[in-house]
Amino acid sequence: MSLRAYQQTATSAESPRDAEFRLFSQVTLALVEASHMDPKDFAGRTPALDWNRRLWSALAADCADPGNQLPAELRAGIISLSIWVGKYTSEVIRGQEDIQDLIDLNRTIMQGLSARNGPAA
């Protein structure tokens, strides 16, 4: 079996929660790598920051969908976090805030996703 076929099979066998965890893990690793760069390295840090912002925007769009079956309070919380991530990311890019808060938020979400007894976010 080729590596590509294996990866496709493994991905298709993932639960939505596992896929979300994997995506958050990849984005958070990119943010950690960006955190080790000079804050003035706009070209080096921006791709990770933009990827994280797009992830959160996608989550907010999904939560805004009337067909989303998460509890309304949880959906509203995710949308609020997405708005915060968007604004805070702009401040990080401008050098006014530290990237670590974005990393910490993502790690907190990952902890929730890894808990098997709660609702998927």
PDB file as gemmi writes it, atoms N, CA and C in Angstrom:
CRYST1    1.000    1.000    1.000  90.00  90.00  90.00 P 1                      
ATOM      1  N   MET A   1       0.847  -1.167   0.000  1.00  0.00           N  
ATOM      2  CA  MET A   1       0.000   0.000   0.000  1.00  0.00           C  
ATOM      3  C   MET A   1       0.899   1.239   0.000  1.00  0.00           C  
ATOM      4  N   SER A   2       0.620   2.182  -0.851  1.00  0.00           N  
ATOM      5  CA  SER A   2       1.441   3.387  -0.918  1.00  0.00           C  
ATOM      6  C   SER A   2       1.170   4.286   0.284  1.00  0.00           C  
ATOM      7  N   LEU A   3       2.112   5.164   0.562  1.00  0.00           N  
ATOM      8  CA  LEU A   3       1.954   6.099   1.671  1.00  0.00           C  
ATOM      9  C   LEU A   3       0.727   6.966   1.469  1.00  0.00           C  
ATOM     10  N   ARG A   4       0.524   7.440   0.257  1.00  0.00           N  
ATOM     11  CA  ARG A   4      -0.637   8.304  -0.019  1.00  0.00           C  
ATOM     12  C   ARG A   4      -1.953   7.562   0.245  1.00  0.00           C  
ATOM     13  N   ALA A   5      -2.042   6.321  -0.188  1.00  0.00           N  
ATOM     14  CA  ALA A   5      -3.253   5.529   0.042  1.00  0.00           C  
ATOM     15  C   ALA A   5      -3.468   5.320   1.539  1.00  0.00           C  
ATOM     16  N   TYR A   6      -2.381   5.056   2.258  1.00  0.00           N  
ATOM     17  CA  TYR A   6      -2.488   4.886   3.703  1.00  0.00           C  
ATOM     18  C   TYR A   6      -3.001   6.162   4.361  1.00  0.00           C  
ATOM     19  N   GLN A   7      -2.441   7.323   3.976  1.00  0.00           N  
ATOM     20  CA  GLN A   7      -2.858   8.586   4.561  1.00  0.00           C  
ATOM     21  C   GLN A   7      -4.327   8.870   4.269  1.00  0.00           C  
ATOM     22  N   GLN A   8      -4.775   8.580   3.057  1.00  0.00           N  
ATOM     23  CA  GLN A   8      -6.179   8.803   2.715  1.00  0.00           C  
ATOM     24  C   GLN A   8      -7.082   7.892   3.535  1.00  0.00           C  
ATOM     25  N   THR A   9      -6.683   6.654   3.722  1.00  0.00           N  
ATOM     26  CA  THR A   9      -7.467   5.712   4.511  1.00  0.00           C  
ATOM     27  C   THR A   9      -7.504   6.151   5.965  1.00  0.00           C  
ATOM     28  N   ALA A  10      -6.367   6.554   6.500  1.00  0.00           N  
ATOM     29  CA  ALA A  10      -6.307   6.994   7.891  1.00  0.00           C  
ATOM     30  C   ALA A  10      -7.169   8.226   8.100  1.00  0.00           C  
ATOM     31  N   THR A  11      -7.126   9.175   7.174  1.00  0.00           N  
ATOM     32  CA  THR A  11      -7.913  10.394   7.290  1.00  0.00           C  
ATOM     33  C   THR A  11      -9.397  10.086   7.209  1.00  0.00           C  
ATOM     34  N   SER A  12      -9.793   9.186   6.313  1.00  0.00           N  
ATOM     35  CA  SER A  12     -11.213   8.884   6.175  1.00  0.00           C  
ATOM     36  C   SER A  12     -11.752   8.129   7.382  1.00  0.00           C  
ATOM     37  N   ALA A  13     -10.892   7.480   8.146  1.00  0.00           N  
ATOM     38  CA  ALA A  13     -11.314   6.744   9.330  1.00  0.00           C  
ATOM     39  C   ALA A  13     -11.387   7.633  10.571  1.00  0.00           C  
ATOM     40  N   GLU A  14     -10.938   8.858  10.483  1.00  0.00           N  
ATOM     41  CA  GLU A  14     -10.955   9.770  11.620  1.00  0.00           C  
ATOM     42  C   GLU A  14     -12.372  10.213  11.938  1.00  0.00           C  
ATOM     43  N   SER A  15     -12.621  10.393  13.223  1.00  0.00           N  
ATOM     44  CA  SER A  15     -13.872  11.013  13.629  1.00  0.00           C  
ATOM     45  C   SER A  15     -13.735  12.519  13.400  1.00  0.00           C  
ATOM     46  N   PRO A  16     -14.837  13.243  13.325  1.00  0.00           N  
ATOM     47  CA  PRO A  16     -14.730  14.709  13.192  1.00  0.00           C  
ATOM     48  C   PRO A  16     -13.905  15.329  14.316  1.00  0.00           C  
ATOM     49  N   ARG A  17     -14.074  14.823  15.527  1.00  0.00           N  
ATOM     50  CA  ARG A  17     -13.318  15.342  16.668  1.00  0.00           C  
ATOM     51  C   ARG A  17     -11.819  15.115  16.469  1.00  0.00           C  
ATOM     52  N   ASP A  18     -11.449  13.921  15.988  1.00  0.00           N  
ATOM     53  CA  ASP A  18     -10.037  13.624  15.735  1.00  0.00           C  
ATOM     54  C   ASP A  18      -9.475  14.511  14.627  1.00  0.00           C  
ATOM     55  N   ALA A  19     -10.267  14.747  13.600  1.00  0.00           N  
ATOM     56  CA  ALA A  19      -9.823  15.612  12.500  1.00  0.00           C  
ATOM     57  C   ALA A  19      -9.621  17.039  13.002  1.00  0.00           C  
ATOM     58  N   GLU A  20     -10.537  17.520  13.846  1.00  0.00           N  
ATOM     59  CA  GLU A  20     -10.380  18.866  14.412  1.00  0.00           C  
ATOM     60  C   GLU A  20      -9.135  18.945  15.283  1.00  0.00           C  
ATOM     61  N   PHE A  21      -8.915  17.912  16.094  1.00  0.00           N  
ATOM     62  CA  PHE A  21      -7.721  17.886  16.937  1.00  0.00           C  
ATOM     63  C   PHE A  21      -6.465  17.927  16.083  1.00  0.00           C  
ATOM     64  N   ARG A  22      -6.444  17.102  15.027  1.00  0.00           N  
ATOM     65  CA  ARG A  22      -5.266  17.056  14.142  1.00  0.00           C  
ATOM     66  C   ARG A  22      -5.015  18.420  13.500  1.00  0.00           C  
ATOM     67  N   LEU A  23      -6.078  19.065  13.033  1.00  0.00           N  
ATOM     68  CA  LEU A  23      -5.929  20.373  12.409  1.00  0.00           C  
ATOM     69  C   LEU A  23      -5.426  21.408  13.419  1.00  0.00           C  
ATOM     70  N   PHE A  24      -6.028  21.433  14.612  1.00  0.00           N  
ATOM     71  CA  PHE A  24      -5.553  22.362  15.635  1.00  0.00           C  
ATOM     72  C   PHE A  24      -4.094  22.082  15.991  1.00  0.00           C  
ATOM     73  N   SER A  25      -3.724  20.823  16.028  1.00  0.00           N  
ATOM     74  CA  SER A  25      -2.343  20.457  16.327  1.00  0.00           C  
ATOM     75  C   SER A  25      -1.386  21.013  15.275  1.00  0.00           C  
ATOM     76  N   GLN A  26      -1.741  20.861  14.011  1.00  0.00           N  
ATOM     77  CA  GLN A  26      -0.891  21.362  12.925  1.00  0.00           C  
ATOM     78  C   GLN A  26      -0.783  22.884  12.958  1.00  0.00           C  
ATOM     79  N   VAL A  27      -1.909  23.557  13.149  1.00  0.00           N  
ATOM     80  CA  VAL A  27      -1.905  25.028  13.185  1.00  0.00           C  
ATOM     81  C   VAL A  27      -1.118  25.522  14.393  1.00  0.00           C  
ATOM     82  N   THR A  28      -1.313  24.873  15.524  1.00  0.00           N  
ATOM     83  CA  THR A  28      -0.624  25.302  16.741  1.00  0.00           C  
ATOM     84  C   THR A  28       0.878  25.082  16.628  1.00  0.00           C  
ATOM     85  N   LEU A  29       1.287  23.994  16.015  1.00  0.00           N  
ATOM     86  CA  LEU A  29       2.722  23.774  15.778  1.00  0.00           C  
ATOM     87  C   LEU A  29       3.282  24.897  14.904  1.00  0.00           C  
ATOM     88  N   ALA A  30       2.555  25.296  13.886  1.00  0.00           N  
ATOM     89  CA  ALA A  30       3.010  26.401  13.029  1.00  0.00           C  
ATOM     90  C   ALA A  30       3.120  27.694  13.842  1.00  0.00           C  
ATOM     91  N   LEU A  31       2.176  27.927  14.757  1.00  0.00           N  
ATOM     92  CA  LEU A  31       2.246  29.125  15.612  1.00  0.00           C  
ATOM     93  C   LEU A  31       3.452  29.059  16.545  1.00  0.00           C  
ATOM     94  N   VAL A  32       3.727  27.880  17.089  1.00  0.00           N  
ATOM     95  CA  VAL A  32       4.887  27.728  17.974  1.00  0.00           C  
ATOM     96  C   VAL A  32       6.166  28.024  17.200  1.00  0.00           C  
ATOM     97  N   GLU A  33       6.269  27.491  15.996  1.00  0.00           N  
ATOM     98  CA  GLU A  33       7.450  27.775  15.176  1.00  0.00           C  
ATOM     99  C   GLU A  33       7.546  29.273  14.879  1.00  0.00           C  
ATOM    100  N   ALA A  34       6.421  29.904  14.600  1.00  0.00           N  
ATOM    101  CA  ALA A  34       6.418  31.352  14.332  1.00  0.00           C  
ATOM    102  C   ALA A  34       6.805  32.144  15.582  1.00  0.00           C  
ATOM    103  N   SER A  35       6.472  31.612  16.753  1.00  0.00           N  
ATOM    104  CA  SER A  35       6.795  32.321  18.000  1.00  0.00           C  
ATOM    105  C   SER A  35       8.294  32.396  18.242  1.00  0.00           C  
ATOM    106  N   HIS A  36       9.051  31.493  17.620  1.00  0.00           N  
ATOM    107  CA  HIS A  36      10.512  31.494  17.776  1.00  0.00           C  
ATOM    108  C   HIS A  36      11.193  32.451  16.798  1.00  0.00           C  
ATOM    109  N   MET A  37      10.423  33.013  15.888  1.00  0.00           N  
ATOM    110  CA  MET A  37      10.978  33.962  14.917  1.00  0.00           C  
ATOM    111  C   MET A  37      10.965  35.368  15.502  1.00  0.00           C  
ATOM    112  N   ASP A  38      11.773  36.213  14.934  1.00  0.00           N  
ATOM    113  CA  ASP A  38      11.786  37.620  15.311  1.00  0.00           C  
ATOM    114  C   ASP A  38      10.394  38.200  15.052  1.00  0.00           C  
ATOM    115  N   PRO A  39       9.805  38.879  16.042  1.00  0.00           N  
ATOM    116  CA  PRO A  39       8.472  39.468  15.832  1.00  0.00           C  
ATOM    117  C   PRO A  39       8.403  40.419  14.632  1.00  0.00           C  
ATOM    118  N   LYS A  40       9.550  40.909  14.204  1.00  0.00           N  
ATOM    119  CA  LYS A  40       9.574  41.799  13.037  1.00  0.00           C  
ATOM    120  C   LYS A  40       9.651  41.033  11.721  1.00  0.00           C  
ATOM    121  N   ASP A  41       9.757  39.696  11.818  1.00  0.00           N  
ATOM    122  CA  ASP A  41       9.816  38.849  10.619  1.00  0.00           C  
ATOM    123  C   ASP A  41       8.390  38.611  10.117  1.00  0.00           C  
ATOM    124  N   PHE A  42       7.845  39.637   9.529  1.00  0.00           N  
ATOM    125  CA  PHE A  42       6.458  39.619   9.044  1.00  0.00           C  
ATOM    126  C   PHE A  42       6.232  38.466   8.070  1.00  0.00           C  
ATOM    127  N   ALA A  43       7.113  38.312   7.109  1.00  0.00           N  
ATOM    128  CA  ALA A  43       6.950  37.272   6.086  1.00  0.00           C  
ATOM    129  C   ALA A  43       7.045  35.871   6.691  1.00  0.00           C  
ATOM    130  N   GLY A  44       7.840  35.708   7.715  1.00  0.00           N  
ATOM    131  CA  GLY A  44       8.002  34.396   8.329  1.00  0.00           C  
ATOM    132  C   GLY A  44       6.854  34.007   9.243  1.00  0.00           C  
ATOM    133  N   ARG A  45       6.306  34.990   9.965  1.00  0.00           N  
ATOM    134  CA  ARG A  45       5.280  34.704  10.961  1.00  0.00           C  
ATOM    135  C   ARG A  45       3.852  34.756  10.413  1.00  0.00           C  
ATOM    136  N   THR A  46       3.630  35.558   9.403  1.00  0.00           N  
ATOM    137  CA  THR A  46       2.271  35.784   8.928  1.00  0.00           C  
ATOM    138  C   THR A  46       1.561  34.542   8.397  1.00  0.00           C  
ATOM    139  N   PRO A  47       2.219  33.635   7.690  1.00  0.00           N  
ATOM    140  CA  PRO A  47       1.477  32.454   7.210  1.00  0.00           C  
ATOM    141  C   PRO A  47       0.828  31.650   8.342  1.00  0.00           C  
ATOM    142  N   ALA A  48       1.532  31.442   9.433  1.00  0.00           N  
ATOM    143  CA  ALA A  48       0.957  30.695  10.561  1.00  0.00           C  
ATOM    144  C   ALA A  48      -0.184  31.474  11.204  1.00  0.00           C  
ATOM    145  N   LEU A  49       0.017  32.767  11.360  1.00  0.00           N  
ATOM    146  CA  LEU A  49      -1.033  33.598  11.955  1.00  0.00           C  
ATOM    147  C   LEU A  49      -2.277  33.629  11.068  1.00  0.00           C  
ATOM    148  N   ASP A  50      -2.067  33.720   9.776  1.00  0.00           N  
ATOM    149  CA  ASP A  50      -3.196  33.740   8.848  1.00  0.00           C  
ATOM    150  C   ASP A  50      -3.910  32.391   8.836  1.00  0.00           C  
ATOM    151  N   TRP A  51      -3.168  31.297   8.859  1.00  0.00           N  
ATOM    152  CA  TRP A  51      -3.759  29.959   8.882  1.00  0.00           C  
ATOM    153  C   TRP A  51      -4.643  29.803  10.125  1.00  0.00           C  
ATOM    154  N   ASN A  52      -4.133  30.247  11.275  1.00  0.00           N  
ATOM    155  CA  ASN A  52      -4.894  30.164  12.513  1.00  0.00           C  
ATOM    156  C   ASN A  52      -6.179  31.003  12.418  1.00  0.00           C  
ATOM    157  N   ARG A  53      -6.059  32.207  11.887  1.00  0.00           N  
ATOM    158  CA  ARG A  53      -7.232  33.075  11.755  1.00  0.00           C  
ATOM    159  C   ARG A  53      -8.262  32.441  10.818  1.00  0.00           C  
ATOM    160  N   ARG A  54      -7.793  31.826   9.719  1.00  0.00           N  
ATOM    161  CA  ARG A  54      -8.720  31.166   8.788  1.00  0.00           C  
ATOM    162  C   ARG A  54      -9.401  29.964   9.434  1.00  0.00           C  
ATOM    163  N   LEU A  55      -8.659  29.220  10.256  1.00  0.00           N  
ATOM    164  CA  LEU A  55      -9.257  28.104  10.980  1.00  0.00           C  
ATOM    165  C   LEU A  55     -10.398  28.592  11.864  1.00  0.00           C  
ATOM    166  N   TRP A  56     -10.129  29.630  12.633  1.00  0.00           N  
ATOM    167  CA  TRP A  56     -11.152  30.157  13.527  1.00  0.00           C  
ATOM    168  C   TRP A  56     -12.323  30.765  12.761  1.00  0.00           C  
ATOM    169  N   SER A  57     -12.059  31.384  11.639  1.00  0.00           N  
ATOM    170  CA  SER A  57     -13.148  31.916  10.803  1.00  0.00           C  
ATOM    171  C   SER A  57     -14.033  30.792  10.278  1.00  0.00           C  
ATOM    172  N   ALA A  58     -13.410  29.687   9.887  1.00  0.00           N  
ATOM    173  CA  ALA A  58     -14.178  28.533   9.404  1.00  0.00           C  
ATOM    174  C   ALA A  58     -15.036  27.951  10.531  1.00  0.00           C  
ATOM    175  N   LEU A  59     -14.488  27.891  11.724  1.00  0.00           N  
ATOM    176  CA  LEU A  59     -15.268  27.401  12.863  1.00  0.00           C  
ATOM    177  C   LEU A  59     -16.468  28.309  13.124  1.00  0.00           C  
ATOM    178  N   ALA A  60     -16.242  29.621  13.058  1.00  0.00           N  
ATOM    179  CA  ALA A  60     -17.335  30.564  13.287  1.00  0.00           C  
ATOM    180  C   ALA A  60     -18.406  30.429  12.216  1.00  0.00           C  
ATOM    181  N   ALA A  61     -17.992  30.274  10.980  1.00  0.00           N  
ATOM    182  CA  ALA A  61     -18.962  30.117   9.890  1.00  0.00           C  
ATOM    183  C   ALA A  61     -19.779  28.841  10.093  1.00  0.00           C  
ATOM    184  N   ASP A  62     -19.120  27.773  10.508  1.00  0.00           N  
ATOM    185  CA  ASP A  62     -19.825  26.527  10.767  1.00  0.00           C  
ATOM    186  C   ASP A  62     -20.812  26.695  11.918  1.00  0.00           C  
ATOM    187  N   CYS A  63     -20.400  27.397  12.956  1.00  0.00           N  
ATOM    188  CA  CYS A  63     -21.283  27.614  14.112  1.00  0.00           C  
ATOM    189  C   CYS A  63     -22.451  28.542  13.784  1.00  0.00           C  
ATOM    190  N   ALA A  64     -22.289  29.398  12.805  1.00  0.00           N  
ATOM    191  CA  ALA A  64     -23.368  30.313  12.408  1.00  0.00           C  
ATOM    192  C   ALA A  64     -24.405  29.621  11.525  1.00  0.00           C  
ATOM    193  N   ASP A  65     -24.066  28.463  11.010  1.00  0.00           N  
ATOM    194  CA  ASP A  65     -24.992  27.711  10.150  1.00  0.00           C  
ATOM    195  C   ASP A  65     -26.177  27.222  10.983  1.00  0.00           C  
ATOM    196  N   PRO A  66     -27.395  27.516  10.547  1.00  0.00           N  
ATOM    197  CA  PRO A  66     -28.574  27.083  11.310  1.00  0.00           C  
ATOM    198  C   PRO A  66     -28.655  25.563  11.493  1.00  0.00           C  
ATOM    199  N   GLY A  67     -28.022  24.802  10.629  1.00  0.00           N  
ATOM    200  CA  GLY A  67     -28.034  23.356  10.736  1.00  0.00           C  
ATOM    201  C   GLY A  67     -27.040  22.795  11.748  1.00  0.00           C  
ATOM    202  N   ASN A  68     -26.171  23.647  12.299  1.00  0.00           N  
ATOM    203  CA  ASN A  68     -25.191  23.184  13.275  1.00  0.00           C  
ATOM    204  C   ASN A  68     -25.926  22.701  14.518  1.00  0.00           C  
ATOM    205  N   GLN A  69     -25.584  21.511  14.983  1.00  0.00           N  
ATOM    206  CA  GLN A  69     -26.315  20.904  16.086  1.00  0.00           C  
ATOM    207  C   GLN A  69     -25.648  21.066  17.447  1.00  0.00           C  
ATOM    208  N   LEU A  70     -24.573  21.839  17.506  1.00  0.00           N  
ATOM    209  CA  LEU A  70     -23.988  22.131  18.812  1.00  0.00           C  
ATOM    210  C   LEU A  70     -24.968  23.005  19.599  1.00  0.00           C  
ATOM    211  N   PRO A  71     -24.892  22.954  20.926  1.00  0.00           N  
ATOM    212  CA  PRO A  71     -25.744  23.837  21.731  1.00  0.00           C  
ATOM    213  C   PRO A  71     -25.490  25.309  21.379  1.00  0.00           C  
ATOM    214  N   ALA A  72     -26.551  26.105  21.395  1.00  0.00           N  
ATOM    215  CA  ALA A  72     -26.455  27.519  21.001  1.00  0.00           C  
ATOM    216  C   ALA A  72     -25.401  28.274  21.806  1.00  0.00           C  
ATOM    217  N   GLU A  73     -25.306  27.981  23.096  1.00  0.00           N  
ATOM    218  CA  GLU A  73     -24.329  28.673  23.941  1.00  0.00           C  
ATOM    219  C   GLU A  73     -22.900  28.353  23.519  1.00  0.00           C  
ATOM    220  N   LEU A  74     -22.628  27.105  23.199  1.00  0.00           N  
ATOM    221  CA  LEU A  74     -21.297  26.704  22.736  1.00  0.00           C  
ATOM    222  C   LEU A  74     -20.985  27.350  21.389  1.00  0.00           C  
ATOM    223  N   ARG A  75     -21.955  27.340  20.486  1.00  0.00           N  
ATOM    224  CA  ARG A  75     -21.756  27.976  19.180  1.00  0.00           C  
ATOM    225  C   ARG A  75     -21.445  29.457  19.352  1.00  0.00           C  
ATOM    226  N   ALA A  76     -22.184  30.138  20.222  1.00  0.00           N  
ATOM    227  CA  ALA A  76     -21.941  31.565  20.459  1.00  0.00           C  
ATOM    228  C   ALA A  76     -20.545  31.790  21.033  1.00  0.00           C  
ATOM    229  N   GLY A  77     -20.112  30.892  21.919  1.00  0.00           N  
ATOM    230  CA  GLY A  77     -18.769  31.022  22.492  1.00  0.00           C  
ATOM    231  C   GLY A  77     -17.681  30.869  21.453  1.00  0.00           C  
ATOM    232  N   ILE A  78     -17.858  29.918  20.556  1.00  0.00           N  
ATOM    233  CA  ILE A  78     -16.870  29.709  19.493  1.00  0.00           C  
ATOM    234  C   ILE A  78     -16.831  30.914  18.566  1.00  0.00           C  
ATOM    235  N   ILE A  79     -17.987  31.447  18.236  1.00  0.00           N  
ATOM    236  CA  ILE A  79     -18.041  32.648  17.383  1.00  0.00           C  
ATOM    237  C   ILE A  79     -17.341  33.814  18.081  1.00  0.00           C  
ATOM    238  N   SER A  80     -17.584  33.988  19.374  1.00  0.00           N  
ATOM    239  CA  SER A  80     -16.916  35.070  20.125  1.00  0.00           C  
ATOM    240  C   SER A  80     -15.403  34.889  20.139  1.00  0.00           C  
ATOM    241  N   LEU A  81     -14.961  33.657  20.343  1.00  0.00           N  
ATOM    242  CA  LEU A  81     -13.522  33.395  20.314  1.00  0.00           C  
ATOM    243  C   LEU A  81     -12.946  33.695  18.940  1.00  0.00           C  
ATOM    244  N   SER A  82     -13.677  33.362  17.899  1.00  0.00           N  
ATOM    245  CA  SER A  82     -13.211  33.637  16.540  1.00  0.00           C  
ATOM    246  C   SER A  82     -13.031  35.133  16.318  1.00  0.00           C  
ATOM    247  N   ILE A  83     -13.967  35.912  16.798  1.00  0.00           N  
ATOM    248  CA  ILE A  83     -13.857  37.376  16.671  1.00  0.00           C  
ATOM    249  C   ILE A  83     -12.618  37.865  17.421  1.00  0.00           C  
ATOM    250  N   TRP A  84     -12.422  37.348  18.634  1.00  0.00           N  
ATOM    251  CA  TRP A  84     -11.245  37.733  19.412  1.00  0.00           C  
ATOM    252  C   TRP A  84      -9.965  37.340  18.684  1.00  0.00           C  
ATOM    253  N   VAL A  85      -9.915  36.108  18.153  1.00  0.00           N  
ATOM    254  CA  VAL A  85      -8.721  35.643  17.435  1.00  0.00           C  
ATOM    255  C   VAL A  85      -8.420  36.575  16.268  1.00  0.00           C  
ATOM    256  N   GLY A  86      -9.444  36.972  15.523  1.00  0.00           N  
ATOM    257  CA  GLY A  86      -9.230  37.877  14.391  1.00  0.00           C  
ATOM    258  C   GLY A  86      -8.616  39.196  14.811  1.00  0.00           C  
ATOM    259  N   LYS A  87      -9.177  39.799  15.842  1.00  0.00           N  
ATOM    260  CA  LYS A  87      -8.668  41.092  16.320  1.00  0.00           C  
ATOM    261  C   LYS A  87      -7.277  40.948  16.940  1.00  0.00           C  
ATOM    262  N   TYR A  88      -7.111  39.928  17.756  1.00  0.00           N  
ATOM    263  CA  TYR A  88      -5.839  39.730  18.444  1.00  0.00           C  
ATOM    264  C   TYR A  88      -4.721  39.415  17.453  1.00  0.00           C  
ATOM    265  N   THR A  89      -5.048  38.644  16.427  1.00  0.00           N  
ATOM    266  CA  THR A  89      -4.043  38.313  15.409  1.00  0.00           C  
ATOM    267  C   THR A  89      -3.532  39.577  14.736  1.00  0.00           C  
ATOM    268  N   SER A  90      -4.429  40.501  14.453  1.00  0.00           N  
ATOM    269  CA  SER A  90      -3.999  41.772  13.857  1.00  0.00           C  
ATOM    270  C   SER A  90      -3.041  42.507  14.779  1.00  0.00           C  
ATOM    271  N   GLU A  91      -3.302  42.451  16.079  1.00  0.00           N  
ATOM    272  CA  GLU A  91      -2.410  43.104  17.039  1.00  0.00           C  
ATOM    273  C   GLU A  91      -1.054  42.399  17.106  1.00  0.00           C  
ATOM    274  N   VAL A  92      -1.060  41.080  16.994  1.00  0.00           N  
ATOM    275  CA  VAL A  92       0.205  40.322  16.982  1.00  0.00           C  
ATOM    276  C   VAL A  92       1.014  40.699  15.744  1.00  0.00           C  
ATOM    277  N   ILE A  93       0.352  40.754  14.618  1.00  0.00           N  
ATOM    278  CA  ILE A  93       1.041  41.110  13.370  1.00  0.00           C  
ATOM    279  C   ILE A  93       1.649  42.509  13.464  1.00  0.00           C  
ATOM    280  N   ARG A  94       0.942  43.433  14.117  1.00  0.00           N  
ATOM    281  CA  ARG A  94       1.453  44.802  14.279  1.00  0.00           C  
ATOM    282  C   ARG A  94       2.512  44.908  15.378  1.00  0.00           C  
ATOM    283  N   GLY A  95       2.774  43.798  16.071  1.00  0.00           N  
ATOM    284  CA  GLY A  95       3.782  43.811  17.129  1.00  0.00           C  
ATOM    285  C   GLY A  95       3.273  44.373  18.438  1.00  0.00           C  
ATOM    286  N   GLN A  96       1.960  44.478  18.598  1.00  0.00           N  
ATOM    287  CA  GLN A  96       1.377  45.046  19.813  1.00  0.00           C  
ATOM    288  C   GLN A  96       1.038  43.994  20.864  1.00  0.00           C  
ATOM    289  N   GLU A  97       0.966  42.744  20.451  1.00  0.00           N  
ATOM    290  CA  GLU A  97       0.650  41.646  21.369  1.00  0.00           C  
ATOM    291  C   GLU A  97       1.555  40.458  21.077  1.00  0.00           C  
ATOM    292  N   ASP A  98       1.537  39.497  22.006  1.00  0.00           N  
ATOM    293  CA  ASP A  98       2.394  38.318  21.905  1.00  0.00           C  
ATOM    294  C   ASP A  98       1.608  37.144  21.328  1.00  0.00           C  
ATOM    295  N   ILE A  99       2.238  36.378  20.511  1.00  0.00           N  
ATOM    296  CA  ILE A  99       1.623  35.232  19.847  1.00  0.00           C  
ATOM    297  C   ILE A  99       1.236  34.128  20.839  1.00  0.00           C  
ATOM    298  N   GLN A 100       1.841  34.119  22.017  1.00  0.00           N  
ATOM    299  CA  GLN A 100       1.638  33.036  22.979  1.00  0.00           C  
ATOM    300  C   GLN A 100       0.172  32.863  23.374  1.00  0.00           C  
ATOM    301  N   ASP A 101      -0.591  33.937  23.467  1.00  0.00           N  
ATOM    302  CA  ASP A 101      -2.000  33.806  23.848  1.00  0.00           C  
ATOM    303  C   ASP A 101      -2.792  33.005  22.816  1.00  0.00           C  
ATOM    304  N   LEU A 102      -2.452  33.133  21.550  1.00  0.00           N  
ATOM    305  CA  LEU A 102      -3.109  32.340  20.504  1.00  0.00           C  
ATOM    306  C   LEU A 102      -2.738  30.862  20.655  1.00  0.00           C  
ATOM    307  N   ILE A 103      -1.483  30.611  20.956  1.00  0.00           N  
ATOM    308  CA  ILE A 103      -1.020  29.233  21.172  1.00  0.00           C  
ATOM    309  C   ILE A 103      -1.751  28.623  22.369  1.00  0.00           C  
ATOM    310  N   ASP A 104      -1.847  29.385  23.452  1.00  0.00           N  
ATOM    311  CA  ASP A 104      -2.515  28.893  24.658  1.00  0.00           C  
ATOM    312  C   ASP A 104      -3.990  28.594  24.402  1.00  0.00           C  
ATOM    313  N   LEU A 105      -4.657  29.459  23.668  1.00  0.00           N  
ATOM    314  CA  LEU A 105      -6.061  29.215  23.343  1.00  0.00           C  
ATOM    315  C   LEU A 105      -6.207  27.922  22.552  1.00  0.00           C  
ATOM    316  N   ASN A 106      -5.392  27.754  21.531  1.00  0.00           N  
ATOM    317  CA  ASN A 106      -5.478  26.539  20.722  1.00  0.00           C  
ATOM    318  C   ASN A 106      -5.197  25.290  21.552  1.00  0.00           C  
ATOM    319  N   ARG A 107      -4.241  25.375  22.440  1.00  0.00           N  
ATOM    320  CA  ARG A 107      -3.929  24.215  23.290  1.00  0.00           C  
ATOM    321  C   ARG A 107      -5.100  23.889  24.215  1.00  0.00           C  
ATOM    322  N   THR A 108      -5.775  24.905  24.695  1.00  0.00           N  
ATOM    323  CA  THR A 108      -6.959  24.684  25.530  1.00  0.00           C  
ATOM    324  C   THR A 108      -8.056  23.983  24.729  1.00  0.00           C  
ATOM    325  N   ILE A 109      -8.255  24.420  23.499  1.00  0.00           N  
ATOM    326  CA  ILE A 109      -9.241  23.776  22.632  1.00  0.00           C  
ATOM    327  C   ILE A 109      -8.831  22.324  22.380  1.00  0.00           C  
ATOM    328  N   MET A 110      -7.556  22.095  22.146  1.00  0.00           N  
ATOM    329  CA  MET A 110      -7.071  20.734  21.910  1.00  0.00           C  
ATOM    330  C   MET A 110      -7.312  19.838  23.127  1.00  0.00           C  
ATOM    331  N   GLN A 111      -7.147  20.386  24.321  1.00  0.00           N  
ATOM    332  CA  GLN A 111      -7.417  19.605  25.529  1.00  0.00           C  
ATOM    333  C   GLN A 111      -8.890  19.199  25.572  1.00  0.00           C  
ATOM    334  N   GLY A 112      -9.767  20.136  25.204  1.00  0.00           N  
ATOM    335  CA  GLY A 112     -11.192  19.821  25.159  1.00  0.00           C  
ATOM    336  C   GLY A 112     -11.511  18.779  24.110  1.00  0.00           C  
ATOM    337  N   LEU A 113     -10.872  18.886  22.963  1.00  0.00           N  
ATOM    338  CA  LEU A 113     -11.119  17.902  21.896  1.00  0.00           C  
ATOM    339  C   LEU A 113     -10.594  16.524  22.263  1.00  0.00           C  
ATOM    340  N   SER A 114      -9.537  16.478  23.062  1.00  0.00           N  
ATOM    341  CA  SER A 114      -8.977  15.177  23.419  1.00  0.00           C  
ATOM    342  C   SER A 114      -9.780  14.500  24.525  1.00  0.00           C  
ATOM    343  N   ALA A 115     -10.623  15.253  25.226  1.00  0.00           N  
ATOM    344  CA  ALA A 115     -11.502  14.664  26.242  1.00  0.00           C  
ATOM    345  C   ALA A 115     -12.637  13.951  25.527  1.00  0.00           C  
ATOM    346  N   ARG A 116     -12.757  12.697  25.688  1.00  0.00           N  
ATOM    347  CA  ARG A 116     -13.734  11.887  24.940  1.00  0.00           C  
ATOM    348  C   ARG A 116     -15.153  11.999  25.478  1.00  0.00           C  
ATOM    349  N   ASN A 117     -15.346  12.677  26.604  1.00  0.00           N  
ATOM    350  CA  ASN A 117     -16.679  12.684  27.180  1.00  0.00           C  
ATOM    351  C   ASN A 117     -17.428  13.995  26.971  1.00  0.00           C  
ATOM    352  N   GLY A 118     -16.873  14.935  26.223  1.00  0.00           N  
ATOM    353  CA  GLY A 118     -17.556  16.206  26.012  1.00  0.00           C  
ATOM    354  C   GLY A 118     -18.020  16.346  24.573  1.00  0.00           C  
ATOM    355  N   PRO A 119     -18.802  17.402  24.284  1.00  0.00           N  
ATOM    356  CA  PRO A 119     -19.266  17.604  22.904  1.00  0.00           C  
ATOM    357  C   PRO A 119     -18.128  18.040  22.009  1.00  0.00           C  
ATOM    358  N   ALA A 120     -18.150  17.644  20.774  1.00  0.00           N  
ATOM    359  CA  ALA A 120     -17.146  18.066  19.788  1.00  0.00           C  
ATOM    360  C   ALA A 120     -17.354  19.533  19.486  1.00  0.00           C  
ATOM    361  N   ALA A 121     -16.234  20.256  19.313  1.00  0.00           N  
ATOM    362  CA  ALA A 121     -16.339  21.685  19.009  1.00  0.00           C  
ATOM    363  C   ALA A 121     -16.057  21.934  17.570  1.00  0.00           C  
TER     364      ALA A 121                                                      
END                                                                             
